[in-house]
Amino acid sequence: MITVPGFEGRRVAVFGLGRSGLTAARALQAGGAEPVLWDDSLSSRLQAEAEGFAVEDLSRADWSDFAALILSPGAPLTHPSPHWTVQMAKDAGVRVMGDIELFARAVSALAEVERPKVIAITGTNGKSTTTALIGWILRQAGRTIHVGGNIGIGVLALPEPTPDAIYVIEVSSYQLDLTSRFGPDVAVLTNISPDHLDRHGGMAGYVAAKRRIFQEQPPGGVAVIGVDDPYSQGVARGLSAFVPVTVAAPDSDDEWTPRVDDMDGVGLRGGWLMDGDERVADLSTAVSLPGRHNAQNAACAYAAVRAVGLSRDEAVRGLLTFPGLAHRMEPVARLGRVVFINDSKATNTDAAKQALASYPRVWWIAGGRAKDGGIADLVPLFGHIAHAYLIGEAADAFAAEIDDAAPVSLCGDIQAAVAAAARDAADWAEANDEDAVVLLSPAAASFDQYPDFEARGEAFRAAVLSLGAVPPVIEDAAS
């Protein structure tokens, strides 16, 4: 656990007792603060009481006595309207922050020679894979690394800082909105596309939240930016220096598609990862990183680890042995000539677009709680759909958008969709003597049927394995 100083003997309000809230309370208490906790959930409050924390209804508290409000990233800071705790804090002149800001304050309180390096990653898509990939590469190179934040372990639950350590932190737009001093040594922005607009008051607010990852970087800090979308290009133009990452196709009609070798950046050319104008890795051999979107993740990770001192050989060795992440273009099993891919993390059309573009023909399972715009952005890829199997609230709307572009089955739930898709894909594979891909890439949120995308992905995995499909054999990456 990371101890948070600066609040010794002061009462600190903590709202939201999920992963980040409880770890923040523990870290504050270890630093001498007096955290006062509250959550709308009775079970969460009882857990906090069982740990010995003070639990107090913050709606009735004396806010003039609080040094800060530590807000769960799940509670709205500004939009659609400020959470009631935020309003009470502002009325009392109390600072509002999150666990990432507490981490930043803990690190900045150390003497410079005692501080670890910090790599932070954000972006609409790819940030979890890029975070895990950076951690993997550094670990394979023998570095002391701690990975957490919006992925895996809450940042304050990571081990205490040591000068030789490198923290690899995934940060969401919600978490960045709650920061003021967070200044990572290496900051990575993978890409930006419309998402979470209700929480940021529109696209300008969302982009501004992502931009915050660069605002407090120290002298000598490195900014790595995927520049293949207009929003990220706008962020890049506002920086005095950055490492560009581009995987845009050579014939892209984008008005600002930089040439990597002209900009001393990292990118993709002919299937090769390029460092400037030099080939450094054949990404076709990185079996856990298929598709152009994963090439972007790989290029961002390569640039980040090089920025903290890894050699090219160390960086490439880690890239090519990465085992991949669950729920992100994850091959979960094979049944005869049918391969099942779990891309449950694709909760928006931009992510689903990358998955559909990775295969010439898929038996596609999609649906859930639709986001603004439905699946209109996927129209150019409808030709890749051999058959669509639609689930959840969005099923009827998605079916109407697909119309006659591909056969459609309204399946209701994942189990029914998997059974139908497996049968149809197997028939096609046998008739054509080729492998067939059943792809779960929902292009929608999971909350209509599941608590999160992980639960949805596990339901897909269970349904696939119940058919007798065989999981892939994962070889030891170090061998």
N, C-alpha and C positions, 0 to 999 in steps of 0.2 A: 504493500500500500504506500501511496505517496502522501506525505504529511503536508498539509497546507498551513503555512504561517500567515501572520498578519491580522488575525482576528482574535488574538489571545484575550480571554476574559469577556468577549463580546457575544451577544446573542445574535445568531444568524438564522433567518427563516429559510427552511428548505421545503419547497412544494413539489410533490410528485415523487413517489418512493419506489420507482422502478429501478433499473440497474444503475442509472447515473445518480439518482437521488440518494439512495442508501450509501453508495460508495462516497459520495460527496460528504454526507453527514459523518461517516467514519473518518475521512481524511481531515475534516474540519476539527472534529473532536480530538484527534491525535495531535493537532497543532495548537490545542489550547482553547478553541472556540467552544461556545455553548449552543450547539445546533438545536433548533426547535422545529419539529417536523409535522407535516400534515399531508394527507392524501384523501381524495374522495372515497377511496376504497377502504372499507373496514378491515379487510384482511391485511392490507398493507400497513395500516396503522397498528394493528395488533402485532405484526412482525417487528415493527420499529420499537414498540413498547417492550417486546420480549428481549430485544437487544439492549434495553436500558436507556433508550433515548427519550427525551422529553417530547411528548406528542400533545399539541395544542391547536385548537381550532383557530386558524390564522384569521378568519373573518371577524373574530372577536378580540384579537390580540392588540396590544399597544405597539404600533409600528414605529413609533418614535424611538423605541428601545433597540431596534434592529440595526446591525451594521450593514447588512446586505440581504437580498433575496436570491437564493439559488433556485432557479426555475428549471423544471423538467423541459427538455426540448420538445416534448409532446404538447405542451401548453402554449397557446398563441401569445406572442409578444406584442404584436401590433394588429394583425388581421386574422380573421374577419373583424375582430375587436379584441382589445387587450384582455387577457385573463384577469379575473377579479383581483388576484394577488398582485399582478403587475400594476393595476390601477391604484391599489392601496399603497404599494411601495412608492410609486411616483408621487402620490399625494403627500407622503411623509418624507420625501427627499431621500429615499433609500435606493442604493444601487441595485440593479438587476443584472445577474450574470449566470453563467452555466458552468458545468464541470470542466469544459475545455479552458475557460478563463481561469479557473482555480488552478489547473495544471500549469498554465502559463505563469501565474504568479508564484507558484512553488518553484519553478525552474529559475525565474528571474531573481528570486531571493538568494540563490546560491552564488558564491564567488565565481567569477568567470572561469577559473581553472577547474572548477568542480562541475560545470554544467555539461550535460549530455548534448548530443546532437538531436535535432527534431526534424523529421520529415512528415509533412502533413499532406493529405490527398483529399481533394473534393472533386465534384463533377456530377452532372445529372446521371450519367451511366458510366460504368467501368471502374468506379472508385474502389469498390470492395475487392475486385480482382486485382487492380493495380496495387492496392495496399498489401494484400496477401502476397503478391508476386515480389514486391520490394522486400518484404520481410523474409521470404524464402531465399532470395538471392543473397541477401546480407548474411543470413544464417549459414548458408552453404559456404560462404567465404570466411566463416569463422568469427564474424563480428558478434558482439553482445547486443541483442536486439529485443525490443519489447513491442508487441503489436496490439493495438486496441483502439478505443474510441467508439466510433459508430459501428465497428465490427468486433465481434467477439467480446472482449473484456472491457468494461468501462475504464476510461483512461486513468482515473485515480486509484483503481485497483491494481494497476501495474506496479512492478517492483520500484523501490526507492531509486532515485537517480544516482548514477556513478559516472565519472568522467569518460569512461570508455564506452558507455552505452549509446545506442541509437534508438530513439522512440519513433515508431512508424504509426502515425495516427490518422485514421479515417475521420473526416469531419463532414457533417451534413450542413445544409444551408440553415437549418434551425439552430444548430450548435454555433455556427459562425455568427449568426445574429446576436448571440449572447456573449460575444467577445469584444474586448477593447485593447488588450495588451498581447494577444496571441500572435507571436512572430516566429514562425518556424524557420529553421536554417534553409530548408528546401521546401518549397511550396509547389504542389502539383495541381493543376486544373486540367482534367481529362477532356471535358467538353461541356457545353451548355445547350439544352433544349427545353422547351416549355414544360414545367412541372411545378407542383406545389404552389400554383399561382394564387390560390385562395389564402394561403398563409403569408404571402409576401405582398399582397395587394396588386399583383400583376407582374409582368415580365421584368420591368425596371427594378422592382424591389428584389426579385429573385436573383437577377444578375448582380445587383449591389451586394447581396449577401455572399455570393460566391467570390466577389472581388475582395472581400475583407481578408481572405487568406493571405493576400500579398501586402496589406497595408502596414503591418508592423514588423516586417522582416528586418533583421539586423544588417549592418554593413557587411557586404560580402555574401549576403543571402542569395539563393538561386531560385528563380521562378521558372517553372516548366509548364508550358501551356500548349494543349492541343488546339491548333489553329484552323481546324477544318470546318468550323461553324461560325456564323457571323457574330454571335454573341461573345464567344471567346476571343475572336479577332478584336472586338471592341475593347475587351479587357486588356489584351496584349498591347494595343496602341497607347494605352494609358500608362504603360510601364517604361522606364528608361532602358531596361535590359531584361531579356528573357531568353530561354532556350525554346525555340519552336519545335513542335512535334506535328508532323503532317503525314497522313496516310491517304491523302486525296488521290484519286485516279489521275493519271497524266492528262486525260482528256476532260477533266472537270471544267465546268463552265463557271465555277466560282470566280468572282472578280478579284479575289485576293487569296489565291492559292500559292503560297511561297514555294520556291524551290529550295529544298533542304540544303543542298551543297552551296547555295548562295548565302544562306543565313546561319551557317554553322550550327545546324540543328540536327534532329534525329527523325527518321521516317522510314517509309516503305517504298521499295522500288523493285518490281519484278519478283516479289516474294521474299526479297532480302531486306533485313533491317540495315539501314544506312546510318552511319555516323559521319555527317557531312557528305562527302562524295566517296566514302569508303564502305565497302560491304563488310558487315561484322557477323551476321548470323542468317542462316537460311531458316526462316520461320516456318516453312513447310514441315520441318522436322520437330517442331514444338507441338506435339499432338494434343496437349491440353489448352492450346491457344488458337483454335480455329477461327477463321473469318477476319475481315478487315478491322472490325471493332476490337478484337483481341490484339491485332497488330498495333493498334493505337495504345492499348494498355501496356503491351510489351515495350513500345518505344518510350512511353512516359516512365516506366519503371527503369529502363536502361539509363535514361538521362538522369534520373534521381540518384541511382546508386553510384554513377560516375561522379556526381556532384559531391558525394561524401567520400571519395577517394578510391573506389574499387577500380581495378584495371579492367580493360576490355575483356580479357579472358575470363576473369572472375564473373563479370556481369553476364556474359554469354553462357557460361557454364550453368549458372543458376536459371537463366531463362529457359534453356532447353531441357531442364529436368523438372520444371514446375509441374506438380501433380494436378493442379486445378482446384476449383472451389465448387462446393455443392450448390445446386440450384442455378448455376450460371453456365449454360451450354455444357452441362454435365452428362456424359454418357453413363446411363444408369444400368443398362442391361442389353442383352441381345437374345432374340428368340428366332432361331433359324437365320433367315436373311433380313430380319427386321431389327433395326437399332432404335433404341428409345433414348431420347435426349430430354433432359430436365432443364428447362430455362425458366423456371417459375419466377426468378428475379425480374423477368421482363414485365414490369408493371405498367409500362407505357409503350406507346407505338414506336418511339425511337429505339428502344431496346429490342422490341420484337422485330423491327426492320432489320437490325443487324443479324438476328438469328435466321430469319427467312432468306436473307441474301446469302447465307453461308451454304445453302443446299439448293440444287436445281429443282428438287421436287420433294415436298413434305406432306405427310398426313398430319394436319395441324390441329392441335387442341388449343382453343382460345376462349376467352371470356372471363367474366367476373364482374366487378364493379367498374363500369366504364369511366374513363376520364374525359375531360372536355375534348370535343373533336372526334370522338369515337375512333375508328380505324381508317379515316380518310387518308392519312399519310401513307398507308400501306398499299393503296391501290396499285402503284407501279409494280408491286411484288405479288399481286394476286395470281400471276401466271406460274408462280412457284408452288401453288397450293393444289395438290392432287385431290384433296378432300378436306373440308373443315368440319371439326366436331366441336360444337359450341356449348359452353356451360355457363351457369350462373345468371345474374341479372341482365347481363349484356347480350345474352344469346340471340334474342329476337332482333335487337338493333344491329348486331354484327351480321346476322343473316341477311338483313335488308341491304346493308352496305356491300356485302359480297355479291348479292343478287345472282346473276348467271355466270359470274366469272369463274366459279368453281362449285362442285357439288357440296351441299351443306347438310349436316345432320344436327338436329337439336337434341343434345344428350342429357342435359340437366346437370349431371355431376361427373367428376373425373373418372370414377370407376367405370361408368357406362361408356364414356368417351374412349378410354383406353381399350376396352374390350372391342368396340367397333373399329377403332383405328387399327388395332393390331390385326384384326381379321382381314380388313380391306388391304392393308399394306402387304400382308403375307400373300394374298392372292396375286397382287401385282408383281411382287418379287418373284414368285414362282413362274408366272407367265413370261416375265422378261429376263429371268436369270440375272437379276441385279439386286443389290441391297436396297432396302427401303427405309426411310427415316420417319418415325413417329416423333413429332416435336411438340412438347408442351412449352409454348411461349405466349402467355395469355393476353398481352397487350392491355391489361386491366389490373386493377387492384384486387386483392384477395378477400377483402373484408366482408363480402356478402356471404361467404361460406366458410372462411378460415380466419384465424386470428392474425396471420401474417403469411408472407410468401413462402417462408420455410415450411410451415405446416402444409401448405398447398403442395409444395414440392415433395414432401414426404408422403402425402396421400397418393401422388402420382407414382412414386417409387413402389409403394406397397401394392398398388393396383397392377403395376407391371410385373413385379415378382410373383404375384398370385397367379399369373398366367403360366408360370414355369420358366420365365426368362432368366438368363444366367448373367449375374453381374460381371463386369470386366475384371480381369486379373491385373492388379496394380503392382508393377515391379518396383523394387526399391530404387528410388531415384539416384541413390548414391552408388549403385552398383555399376 
